[in-house]
């Protein structure tokens, strides 16, 4: 399940600026990063 902020973060990463992902414990921050990295990896190395 992709979160609503997923596309916002991917768009922000295009600007090559530092992006902080802050939030409470166990809210899916690491899962979100893994999803974004998997997506970037698949789109880069196809």
For each residue, the residues with C-beta under 8 A, 3 or more apart:
1:
2: 6 35
3: 6 28 32
4: 7 8
5: 8 9 32
6: 2 3 9 10 32 35 36
7: 4 10 11
8: 4 5 11 12
9: 5 6 12 13 19 21 32 36
10: 6 7 13 14 36 39
11: 7 8 14
12: 8 9 15 17 19
13: 9 10 16 19 36
14: 10 11
15: 12
16: 13
17: 12
18:
19: 9 12 13
20:
21: 9 29 32 33
22: 29
23: 27 29
24: 27
25:
26:
27: 23 24
28: 3 31 32
29: 21 22 23 32 33
30: 33 34
31: 28 34 35
32: 3 5 6 9 21 28 29 35 36
33: 21 29 30 36 37
34: 30 31 37 38
35: 2 6 31 32 38 39
36: 6 9 10 13 32 33 39 40
37: 33 34 40 41
38: 34 35 41 42
39: 10 35 36 42 43
40: 36 37 43 44
41: 37 38 44 45
42: 38 39 45 46
43: 39 40 46
44: 40 41
45: 41 42
46: 42 43
